[in-house]
Amino acid sequence: MGPTLKRFCPLLLILMTALLLPGCTSLALEKGYPQHGGEIQGLPVERSVEVLRDSWGIPHLYAENVHDLLVAQGFVHAQDRLWQMEMSRRLAQGRLSELAGEKTLMVDALV
């Protein structure tokens, strides 16, 4: 990495963060927060699965078989991290502006 690029990288990181933050915020507010209580119907499980969250919000899953455990793990992971996966996918494809608007056009042009 050349000296010019080394000086440019921190500035690029700051610029990308400043441009992505509004998009991440709006996506989180549009999609809402994950459901951490109550019952969820419609998952392809054979028996009930219990998801308990500790004081830090870390999920602990309890199931009677491996299949149900893995289905619940996938659901909980997607519920908690879907916004991040969506933003990463859009960033890699140069499609952030579809979500965040004109503010991110410069970031999309870099891809």
N, CA, C and O atoms as CSV, one atom per row, in Angstrom:
chain,resi,resn,atom,element,x,y,z
A,1,MET,N,N,0.852,-1.174,0.000
A,1,MET,CA,C,0.000,0.000,0.000
A,1,MET,C,C,0.897,1.237,0.000
A,1,MET,O,O,1.784,1.364,0.845
A,2,GLY,N,N,0.670,2.133,-0.935
A,2,GLY,CA,C,1.498,3.331,-1.055
A,2,GLY,C,C,1.173,4.358,0.008
A,2,GLY,O,O,0.139,4.265,0.669
A,3,PRO,N,N,2.068,5.361,0.183
A,3,PRO,CA,C,1.853,6.368,1.220
A,3,PRO,C,C,0.595,7.207,0.977
A,3,PRO,O,O,-0.070,7.608,1.932
A,4,THR,N,N,0.262,7.475,-0.287
A,4,THR,CA,C,-0.928,8.266,-0.573
A,4,THR,C,C,-2.183,7.491,-0.182
A,4,THR,O,O,-3.114,8.059,0.388
A,5,LEU,N,N,-2.209,6.198,-0.487
A,5,LEU,CA,C,-3.358,5.369,-0.154
A,5,LEU,C,C,-3.502,5.215,1.359
A,5,LEU,O,O,-4.618,5.175,1.876
A,6,LYS,N,N,-2.374,5.129,2.071
A,6,LYS,CA,C,-2.428,5.007,3.528
A,6,LYS,C,C,-3.067,6.249,4.154
A,6,LYS,O,O,-3.806,6.138,5.131
A,7,ARG,N,N,-2.789,7.418,3.602
A,7,ARG,CA,C,-3.397,8.644,4.125
A,7,ARG,C,C,-4.863,8.732,3.735
A,7,ARG,O,O,-5.667,9.301,4.472
A,8,PHE,N,N,-5.217,8.175,2.584
A,8,PHE,CA,C,-6.577,8.274,2.075
A,8,PHE,C,C,-7.531,7.307,2.778
A,8,PHE,O,O,-8.716,7.611,2.909
A,9,CYS,N,N,-7.044,6.150,3.232
A,9,CYS,CA,C,-7.888,5.114,3.843
A,9,CYS,C,C,-8.674,5.605,5.063
A,9,CYS,O,O,-9.880,5.367,5.120
A,10,PRO,N,N,-8.058,6.273,6.035
A,10,PRO,CA,C,-8.851,6.750,7.173
A,10,PRO,C,C,-9.934,7.746,6.755
A,10,PRO,O,O,-11.036,7.732,7.303
A,11,LEU,N,N,-9.625,8.599,5.795
A,11,LEU,CA,C,-10.627,9.553,5.328
A,11,LEU,C,C,-11.778,8.839,4.629
A,11,LEU,O,O,-12.939,9.213,4.798
A,12,LEU,N,N,-11.460,7.821,3.851
A,12,LEU,CA,C,-12.488,7.047,3.168
A,12,LEU,C,C,-13.366,6.315,4.185
A,12,LEU,O,O,-14.584,6.252,4.021
A,13,LEU,N,N,-12.764,5.776,5.210
A,13,LEU,CA,C,-13.511,5.082,6.246
A,13,LEU,C,C,-14.464,6.038,6.966
A,13,LEU,O,O,-15.617,5.690,7.221
A,14,ILE,N,N,-13.995,7.221,7.287
A,14,ILE,CA,C,-14.839,8.220,7.948
A,14,ILE,C,C,-15.983,8.640,7.031
A,14,ILE,O,O,-17.122,8.769,7.480
A,15,LEU,N,N,-15.690,8.852,5.756
A,15,LEU,CA,C,-16.709,9.236,4.794
A,15,LEU,C,C,-17.761,8.149,4.641
A,15,LEU,O,O,-18.959,8.433,4.644
A,16,MET,N,N,-17.319,6.917,4.511
A,16,MET,CA,C,-18.273,5.809,4.346
A,16,MET,C,C,-19.144,5.656,5.591
A,16,MET,O,O,-20.343,5.402,5.476
A,17,THR,N,N,-18.558,5.806,6.771
A,17,THR,CA,C,-19.330,5.704,8.007
A,17,THR,C,C,-20.376,6.805,8.080
A,17,THR,O,O,-21.528,6.558,8.434
A,18,ALA,N,N,-19.962,8.026,7.741
A,18,ALA,CA,C,-20.890,9.155,7.777
A,18,ALA,C,C,-22.026,8.978,6.780
A,18,ALA,O,O,-23.156,9.384,7.048
A,19,LEU,N,N,-21.737,8.379,5.641
A,19,LEU,CA,C,-22.768,8.191,4.632
A,19,LEU,C,C,-23.662,6.986,4.921
A,19,LEU,O,O,-24.841,6.993,4.565
A,20,LEU,N,N,-23.115,5.956,5.561
A,20,LEU,CA,C,-23.886,4.741,5.836
A,20,LEU,C,C,-24.767,4.858,7.071
A,20,LEU,O,O,-25.814,4.214,7.142
A,21,LEU,N,N,-24.367,5.654,8.030
A,21,LEU,CA,C,-25.099,5.735,9.288
A,21,LEU,C,C,-26.568,6.105,9.103
A,21,LEU,O,O,-27.425,5.453,9.699
A,22,PRO,N,N,-26.899,7.125,8.303
A,22,PRO,CA,C,-28.325,7.437,8.124
A,22,PRO,C,C,-29.102,6.276,7.488
A,22,PRO,O,O,-30.247,6.019,7.862
A,23,GLY,N,N,-28.489,5.582,6.538
A,23,GLY,CA,C,-29.157,4.448,5.900
A,23,GLY,C,C,-29.393,3.315,6.883
A,23,GLY,O,O,-30.464,2.708,6.891
A,24,CYS,N,N,-28.398,3.026,7.712
A,24,CYS,CA,C,-28.543,1.965,8.710
A,24,CYS,C,C,-29.637,2.323,9.706
A,24,CYS,O,O,-30.440,1.473,10.091
A,25,THR,N,N,-29.662,3.579,10.116
A,25,THR,CA,C,-30.666,4.026,11.074
A,25,THR,C,C,-32.062,3.913,10.484
A,25,THR,O,O,-32.980,3.414,11.135
A,26,SER,N,N,-32.221,4.382,9.236
A,26,SER,CA,C,-33.552,4.323,8.627
A,26,SER,C,C,-33.992,2.881,8.398
A,26,SER,O,O,-35.171,2.566,8.559
A,27,LEU,N,N,-33.064,1.998,8.024
A,27,LEU,CA,C,-33.414,0.594,7.820
A,27,LEU,C,C,-33.857,-0.033,9.148
A,27,LEU,O,O,-34.838,-0.775,9.187
A,28,ALA,N,N,-33.146,0.260,10.212
A,28,ALA,CA,C,-33.504,-0.297,11.517
A,28,ALA,C,C,-34.871,0.212,11.969
A,28,ALA,O,O,-35.656,-0.548,12.537
A,29,LEU,N,N,-35.160,1.478,11.726
A,29,LEU,CA,C,-36.440,2.029,12.142
A,29,LEU,C,C,-37.588,1.514,11.271
A,29,LEU,O,O,-38.690,1.293,11.774
A,30,GLU,N,N,-37.343,1.324,9.976
A,30,GLU,CA,C,-38.377,0.811,9.081
A,30,GLU,C,C,-38.714,-0.636,9.413
A,30,GLU,O,O,-39.888,-1.004,9.452
A,31,LYS,N,N,-37.712,-1.449,9.649
A,31,LYS,CA,C,-37.922,-2.870,9.904
A,31,LYS,C,C,-38.376,-3.131,11.338
A,31,LYS,O,O,-38.962,-4.176,11.623
A,32,GLY,N,N,-38.110,-2.201,12.231
A,32,GLY,CA,C,-38.469,-2.393,13.628
A,32,GLY,C,C,-37.424,-3.203,14.360
A,32,GLY,O,O,-36.369,-3.532,13.817
A,33,TYR,N,N,-37.729,-3.511,15.575
A,33,TYR,CA,C,-36.802,-4.260,16.406
A,33,TYR,C,C,-37.195,-5.735,16.430
A,33,TYR,O,O,-38.361,-6.071,16.218
A,34,PRO,N,N,-36.230,-6.612,16.686
A,34,PRO,CA,C,-36.558,-8.038,16.760
A,34,PRO,C,C,-37.538,-8.315,17.897
A,34,PRO,O,O,-37.537,-7.626,18.918
A,35,GLN,N,N,-38.360,-9.322,17.704
A,35,GLN,CA,C,-39.303,-9.731,18.739
A,35,GLN,C,C,-38.556,-10.590,19.748
A,35,GLN,O,O,-38.051,-11.658,19.402
A,36,HIS,N,N,-38.484,-10.135,20.983
A,36,HIS,CA,C,-37.759,-10.866,22.017
A,36,HIS,C,C,-38.687,-11.512,23.033
A,36,HIS,O,O,-38.223,-12.098,24.011
A,37,GLY,N,N,-39.969,-11.415,22.815
A,37,GLY,CA,C,-40.909,-12.019,23.750
A,37,GLY,C,C,-42.098,-12.599,23.014
A,37,GLY,O,O,-42.314,-12.311,21.837
A,38,GLY,N,N,-42.858,-13.406,23.704
A,38,GLY,CA,C,-44.052,-13.977,23.109
A,38,GLY,C,C,-43.753,-15.222,22.291
A,38,GLY,O,O,-42.669,-15.800,22.378
A,39,GLU,N,N,-44.740,-15.621,21.493
A,39,GLU,CA,C,-44.607,-16.821,20.681
A,39,GLU,C,C,-44.589,-16.457,19.208
A,39,GLU,O,O,-45.227,-15.494,18.783
A,40,ILE,N,N,-43.857,-17.230,18.444
A,40,ILE,CA,C,-43.789,-17.046,17.003
A,40,ILE,C,C,-44.305,-18.326,16.359
A,40,ILE,O,O,-43.835,-19.419,16.673
A,41,GLN,N,N,-45.258,-18.188,15.472
A,41,GLN,CA,C,-45.866,-19.327,14.794
A,41,GLN,C,C,-45.310,-19.445,13.375
A,41,GLN,O,O,-44.805,-18.473,12.813
A,42,GLY,N,N,-45.410,-20.634,12.813
A,42,GLY,CA,C,-45.076,-20.821,11.412
A,42,GLY,C,C,-43.676,-21.328,11.116
A,42,GLY,O,O,-43.338,-21.525,9.949
A,43,LEU,N,N,-42.858,-21.543,12.122
A,43,LEU,CA,C,-41.528,-22.094,11.879
A,43,LEU,C,C,-41.630,-23.605,11.690
A,43,LEU,O,O,-42.466,-24.247,12.326
A,44,PRO,N,N,-40.799,-24.181,10.830
A,44,PRO,CA,C,-40.875,-25.626,10.566
A,44,PRO,C,C,-40.206,-26.460,11.659
A,44,PRO,O,O,-39.201,-27.129,11.421
A,45,VAL,N,N,-40.781,-26.407,12.852
A,45,VAL,CA,C,-40.242,-27.189,13.968
A,45,VAL,C,C,-41.253,-28.248,14.382
A,45,VAL,O,O,-42.459,-28.068,14.218
A,46,GLU,N,N,-40.744,-29.363,14.924
A,46,GLU,CA,C,-41.609,-30.467,15.346
A,46,GLU,C,C,-42.144,-30.256,16.762
A,46,GLU,O,O,-43.285,-30.609,17.061
A,47,ARG,N,N,-41.327,-29.688,17.614
A,47,ARG,CA,C,-41.706,-29.451,19.009
A,47,ARG,C,C,-41.388,-27.996,19.357
A,47,ARG,O,O,-40.719,-27.300,18.592
A,48,SER,N,N,-41.858,-27.556,20.481
A,48,SER,CA,C,-41.604,-26.159,20.850
A,48,SER,C,C,-40.125,-25.947,21.187
A,48,SER,O,O,-39.444,-26.842,21.688
A,49,VAL,N,N,-39.667,-24.761,20.902
A,49,VAL,CA,C,-38.288,-24.355,21.192
A,49,VAL,C,C,-38.363,-23.128,22.085
A,49,VAL,O,O,-39.167,-22.228,21.845
A,50,GLU,N,N,-37.542,-23.094,23.095
A,50,GLU,CA,C,-37.533,-21.957,24.009
A,50,GLU,C,C,-36.270,-21.125,23.773
A,50,GLU,O,O,-35.160,-21.655,23.719
A,51,VAL,N,N,-36.460,-19.832,23.635
A,51,VAL,CA,C,-35.344,-18.904,23.463
A,51,VAL,C,C,-35.376,-17.934,24.637
A,51,VAL,O,O,-36.311,-17.146,24.783
A,52,LEU,N,N,-34.361,-18.001,25.457
A,52,LEU,CA,C,-34.240,-17.092,26.602
A,52,LEU,C,C,-33.063,-16.167,26.350
A,52,LEU,O,O,-32.019,-16.602,25.866
A,53,ARG,N,N,-33.226,-14.914,26.671
A,53,ARG,CA,C,-32.143,-13.936,26.503
A,53,ARG,C,C,-31.664,-13.502,27.874
A,53,ARG,O,O,-32.459,-13.233,28.774
A,54,ASP,N,N,-30.350,-13.438,28.015
A,54,ASP,CA,C,-29.788,-13.002,29.293
A,54,ASP,C,C,-29.813,-11.480,29.374
A,54,ASP,O,O,-30.374,-10.815,28.504
A,55,SER,N,N,-29.209,-10.939,30.411
A,55,SER,CA,C,-29.260,-9.486,30.634
A,55,SER,C,C,-28.541,-8.694,29.547
A,55,SER,O,O,-28.766,-7.490,29.422
A,56,TRP,N,N,-27.688,-9.335,28.760
A,56,TRP,CA,C,-26.993,-8.663,27.652
A,56,TRP,C,C,-27.700,-8.888,26.317
A,56,TRP,O,O,-27.234,-8.418,25.279
A,57,GLY,N,N,-28.810,-9.596,26.344
A,57,GLY,CA,C,-29.554,-9.861,25.120
A,57,GLY,C,C,-29.058,-11.055,24.329
A,57,GLY,O,O,-29.502,-11.274,23.202
A,58,ILE,N,N,-28.156,-11.827,24.892
A,58,ILE,CA,C,-27.622,-13.003,24.204
A,58,ILE,C,C,-28.642,-14.132,24.289
A,58,ILE,O,O,-29.081,-14.487,25.383
A,59,PRO,N,N,-29.026,-14.704,23.135
A,59,PRO,CA,C,-30.029,-15.764,23.157
A,59,PRO,C,C,-29.457,-17.112,23.592
A,59,PRO,O,O,-28.341,-17.481,23.228
A,60,HIS,N,N,-30.240,-17.824,24.370
A,60,HIS,CA,C,-29.921,-19.193,24.784
A,60,HIS,C,C,-31.095,-20.049,24.326
A,60,HIS,O,O,-32.234,-19.818,24.733
A,61,LEU,N,N,-30.814,-21.041,23.475
A,61,LEU,CA,C,-31.867,-21.833,22.858
A,61,LEU,C,C,-31.949,-23.215,23.488
A,61,LEU,O,O,-30.935,-23.852,23.774
A,62,TYR,N,N,-33.186,-23.660,23.696
A,62,TYR,CA,C,-33.420,-24.974,24.273
A,62,TYR,C,C,-34.435,-25.707,23.396
A,62,TYR,O,O,-35.556,-25.235,23.202
A,63,ALA,N,N,-34.033,-26.863,22.870
A,63,ALA,CA,C,-34.903,-27.657,21.993
A,63,ALA,C,C,-34.711,-29.127,22.302
A,63,ALA,O,O,-33.717,-29.531,22.906
A,64,GLU,N,N,-35.686,-29.921,21.874
A,64,GLU,CA,C,-35.634,-31.363,22.133
A,64,GLU,C,C,-34.883,-32.140,21.061
A,64,GLU,O,O,-34.526,-33.299,21.274
A,65,ASN,N,N,-34.636,-31.509,19.895
A,65,ASN,CA,C,-33.882,-32.204,18.855
A,65,ASN,C,C,-33.029,-31.193,18.083
A,65,ASN,O,O,-33.253,-29.985,18.153
A,66,VAL,N,N,-32.066,-31.707,17.360
A,66,VAL,CA,C,-31.097,-30.861,16.657
A,66,VAL,C,C,-31.764,-30.047,15.552
A,66,VAL,O,O,-31.449,-28.870,15.376
A,67,HIS,N,N,-32.673,-30.654,14.815
A,67,HIS,CA,C,-33.337,-29.939,13.727
A,67,HIS,C,C,-34.049,-28.687,14.242
A,67,HIS,O,O,-33.880,-27.602,13.686
A,68,ASP,N,N,-34.837,-28.835,15.295
A,68,ASP,CA,C,-35.556,-27.692,15.852
A,68,ASP,C,C,-34.592,-26.639,16.392
A,68,ASP,O,O,-34.831,-25.439,16.260
A,69,LEU,N,N,-33.506,-27.100,16.997
A,69,LEU,CA,C,-32.503,-26.174,17.518
A,69,LEU,C,C,-31.887,-25.341,16.394
A,69,LEU,O,O,-31.723,-24.129,16.533
A,70,LEU,N,N,-31.546,-25.993,15.280
A,70,LEU,CA,C,-30.918,-25.279,14.164
A,70,LEU,C,C,-31.892,-24.327,13.472
A,70,LEU,O,O,-31.495,-23.245,13.038
A,71,VAL,N,N,-33.157,-24.718,13.364
A,71,VAL,CA,C,-34.167,-23.817,12.796
A,71,VAL,C,C,-34.291,-22.574,13.669
A,71,VAL,O,O,-34.315,-21.454,13.159
A,72,ALA,N,N,-34.369,-22.767,14.974
A,72,ALA,CA,C,-34.486,-21.635,15.891
A,72,ALA,C,C,-33.230,-20.762,15.861
A,72,ALA,O,O,-33.321,-19.536,15.912
A,73,GLN,N,N,-32.074,-21.390,15.779
A,73,GLN,CA,C,-30.830,-20.621,15.717
A,73,GLN,C,C,-30.801,-19.755,14.459
A,73,GLN,O,O,-30.429,-18.583,14.521
A,74,GLY,N,N,-31.188,-20.319,13.332
A,74,GLY,CA,C,-31.222,-19.549,12.088
A,74,GLY,C,C,-32.202,-18.397,12.170
A,74,GLY,O,O,-31.914,-17.296,11.700
A,75,PHE,N,N,-33.363,-18.646,12.768
A,75,PHE,CA,C,-34.363,-17.593,12.903
A,75,PHE,C,C,-33.856,-16.465,13.796
A,75,PHE,O,O,-33.959,-15.291,13.439
A,76,VAL,N,N,-33.310,-16.821,14.950
A,76,VAL,CA,C,-32.821,-15.806,15.894
A,76,VAL,C,C,-31.676,-15.001,15.268
A,76,VAL,O,O,-31.622,-13.779,15.405
A,77,HIS,N,N,-30.770,-15.694,14.586
A,77,HIS,CA,C,-29.644,-15.009,13.944
A,77,HIS,C,C,-30.140,-14.036,12.880
A,77,HIS,O,O,-29.693,-12.890,12.828
A,78,ALA,N,N,-31.053,-14.482,12.043
A,78,ALA,CA,C,-31.572,-13.606,10.989
A,78,ALA,C,C,-32.352,-12.444,11.581
A,78,ALA,O,O,-32.258,-11.319,11.090
A,79,GLN,N,N,-33.107,-12.701,12.617
A,79,GLN,CA,C,-33.895,-11.653,13.247
A,79,GLN,C,C,-32.992,-10.567,13.837
A,79,GLN,O,O,-33.292,-9.378,13.728
A,80,ASP,N,N,-31.905,-10.973,14.451
A,80,ASP,CA,C,-31.016,-10.011,15.099
A,80,ASP,C,C,-30.042,-9.342,14.136
A,80,ASP,O,O,-29.629,-8.208,14.380
A,81,ARG,N,N,-29.662,-10.014,13.050
A,81,ARG,CA,C,-28.596,-9.508,12.192
A,81,ARG,C,C,-28.999,-9.230,10.747
A,81,ARG,O,O,-28.136,-8.919,9.925
A,82,LEU,N,N,-30.279,-9.333,10.417
A,82,LEU,CA,C,-30.700,-9.170,9.042
A,82,LEU,C,C,-30.334,-7.799,8.485
A,82,LEU,O,O,-29.937,-7.684,7.325
A,83,TRP,N,N,-30.466,-6.760,9.306
A,83,TRP,CA,C,-30.127,-5.415,8.818
A,83,TRP,C,C,-28.665,-5.337,8.416
A,83,TRP,O,O,-28.327,-4.700,7.418
A,84,GLN,N,N,-27.795,-5.981,9.186
A,84,GLN,CA,C,-26.360,-5.947,8.872
A,84,GLN,C,C,-26.066,-6.728,7.593
A,84,GLN,O,O,-25.278,-6.285,6.756
A,85,MET,N,N,-26.696,-7.881,7.447
A,85,MET,CA,C,-26.486,-8.664,6.232
A,85,MET,C,C,-26.998,-7.908,5.014
A,85,MET,O,O,-26.361,-7.922,3.960
A,86,GLU,N,N,-28.140,-7.251,5.152
A,86,GLU,CA,C,-28.708,-6.485,4.045
A,86,GLU,C,C,-27.808,-5.306,3.673
A,86,GLU,O,O,-27.572,-5.057,2.490
A,87,MET,N,N,-27.307,-4.583,4.667
A,87,MET,CA,C,-26.434,-3.447,4.389
A,87,MET,C,C,-25.113,-3.903,3.770
A,87,MET,O,O,-24.600,-3.244,2.866
A,88,SER,N,N,-24.565,-5.005,4.236
A,88,SER,CA,C,-23.318,-5.524,3.667
A,88,SER,C,C,-23.515,-5.956,2.217
A,88,SER,O,O,-22.657,-5.710,1.369
A,89,ARG,N,N,-24.636,-6.593,1.939
A,89,ARG,CA,C,-24.932,-7.017,0.565
A,89,ARG,C,C,-25.064,-5.807,-0.352
A,89,ARG,O,O,-24.507,-5.790,-1.450
A,90,ARG,N,N,-25.795,-4.804,0.096
A,90,ARG,CA,C,-25.971,-3.600,-0.729
A,90,ARG,C,C,-24.647,-2.861,-0.913
A,90,ARG,O,O,-24.377,-2.344,-1.997
A,91,LEU,N,N,-23.821,-2.804,0.128
A,91,LEU,CA,C,-22.526,-2.142,0.021
A,91,LEU,C,C,-21.649,-2.852,-1.002
A,91,LEU,O,O,-21.004,-2.201,-1.824
A,92,ALA,N,N,-21.621,-4.182,-0.959
A,92,ALA,CA,C,-20.788,-4.949,-1.885
A,92,ALA,C,C,-21.272,-4.831,-3.328
A,92,ALA,O,O,-20.468,-4.889,-4.259
A,93,GLN,N,N,-22.562,-4.667,-3.514
A,93,GLN,CA,C,-23.125,-4.571,-4.857
A,93,GLN,C,C,-23.187,-3.137,-5.381
A,93,GLN,O,O,-23.537,-2.919,-6.541
A,94,GLY,N,N,-22.850,-2.156,-4.539
A,94,GLY,CA,C,-22.950,-0.762,-4.958
A,94,GLY,C,C,-24.392,-0.300,-5.080
A,94,GLY,O,O,-24.727,0.474,-5.977
A,95,ARG,N,N,-25.252,-0.776,-4.172
A,95,ARG,CA,C,-26.678,-0.466,-4.242
A,95,ARG,C,C,-27.208,0.170,-2.971
A,95,ARG,O,O,-28.394,0.032,-2.668
A,96,LEU,N,N,-26.364,0.862,-2.220
A,96,LEU,CA,C,-26.826,1.514,-0.997
A,96,LEU,C,C,-27.803,2.642,-1.275
A,96,LEU,O,O,-28.715,2.884,-0.484
A,97,SER,N,N,-27.622,3.327,-2.382
A,97,SER,CA,C,-28.463,4.480,-2.689
A,97,SER,C,C,-29.919,4.097,-2.893
A,97,SER,O,O,-30.801,4.938,-2.723
A,98,GLU,N,N,-30.191,2.852,-3.251
A,98,GLU,CA,C,-31.572,2.405,-3.363
A,98,GLU,C,C,-32.290,2.520,-2.035
A,98,GLU,O,O,-33.504,2.723,-1.996
A,99,LEU,N,N,-31.555,2.392,-0.956
A,99,LEU,CA,C,-32.138,2.430,0.370
A,99,LEU,C,C,-31.937,3.784,1.045
A,99,LEU,O,O,-32.873,4.351,1.608
A,100,ALA,N,N,-30.718,4.292,0.982
A,100,ALA,CA,C,-30.368,5.494,1.739
A,100,ALA,C,C,-30.513,6.786,0.942
A,100,ALA,O,O,-30.435,7.871,1.518
A,101,GLY,N,N,-30.720,6.697,-0.352
A,101,GLY,CA,C,-30.907,7.899,-1.153
A,101,GLY,C,C,-29.603,8.441,-1.724
A,101,GLY,O,O,-28.580,7.756,-1.754
A,102,GLU,N,N,-29.669,9.677,-2.170
A,102,GLU,CA,C,-28.545,10.296,-2.873
A,102,GLU,C,C,-27.300,10.479,-2.014
A,102,GLU,O,O,-26.205,10.644,-2.550
A,103,LYS,N,N,-27.447,10.453,-0.703
A,103,LYS,CA,C,-26.298,10.663,0.180
A,103,LYS,C,C,-25.205,9.609,-0.012
A,103,LYS,O,O,-24.034,9.869,0.262
A,104,THR,N,N,-25.585,8.435,-0.477
A,104,THR,CA,C,-24.621,7.342,-0.601
A,104,THR,C,C,-24.181,7.084,-2.040
A,104,THR,O,O,-23.545,6.065,-2.308
A,105,LEU,N,N,-24.497,7.961,-2.949
A,105,LEU,CA,C,-24.097,7.761,-4.350
A,105,LEU,C,C,-22.580,7.660,-4.499
A,105,LEU,O,O,-22.090,6.868,-5.304
A,106,MET,N,N,-21.835,8.456,-3.730
A,106,MET,CA,C,-20.372,8.407,-3.829
A,106,MET,C,C,-19.847,7.044,-3.370
A,106,MET,O,O,-18.883,6.536,-3.943
A,107,VAL,N,N,-20.456,6.452,-2.358
A,107,VAL,CA,C,-20.043,5.133,-1.888
A,107,VAL,C,C,-20.366,4.084,-2.942
A,107,VAL,O,O,-19.551,3.198,-3.203
A,108,ASP,N,N,-21.539,4.171,-3.548
A,108,ASP,CA,C,-21.905,3.232,-4.607
A,108,ASP,C,C,-20.975,3.332,-5.801
A,108,ASP,O,O,-20.671,2.324,-6.440
A,109,ALA,N,N,-20.521,4.537,-6.108
A,109,ALA,CA,C,-19.626,4.739,-7.253
A,109,ALA,C,C,-18.263,4.108,-7.010
A,109,ALA,O,O,-17.558,3.803,-7.972
A,110,LEU,N,N,-17.869,3.901,-5.766
A,110,LEU,CA,C,-16.556,3.301,-5.469
A,110,LEU,C,C,-16.519,1.819,-5.789
A,110,LEU,O,O,-15.441,1.254,-5.976
A,111,VAL,N,N,-17.665,1.189,-5.853
A,111,VAL,CA,C,-17.701,-0.277,-6.071
A,111,VAL,C,C,-17.551,-0.610,-7.502
A,111,VAL,O,O,-17.558,-1.786,-7.866
